Amino acid sequence: MLGLSITVTMDDGEQFLAEPTMGTLLRLERHFDLPSAINALQDMKLEHLAWLAWECRRHSGVTVPEYKKWSLGLLGMEFNADDPLAEPA
């Protein structure tokens, strides 16, 4: 577990949690020709975040439309990252 998640809300009311894995982050780097997905997460473009949420959804086994069609149904996204410096509760 990387401590990363994206809360996604679609225009049909569906809401889900996308949790990036090392594999989906590697695909993000390759798809957008990024030097580092980790650095991209610190200064993420909205397109990258949406694509990553879509890729996570596909990777989870859910059948989704092609990205362009899927992205038109996005209502909202919230990127969540655990603070690595936070002390355990």
Buried (B, 14 or more C-beta within 10 A) or exposed (E): EBEBBBBBBBEEEEEBBBBBBEEBBEBBBEEBEBEEBEEBBEEBEEEBBBBBBBBBBBBBEEEEEEBEEBBEEBEEBEBEEEEEEEEEE
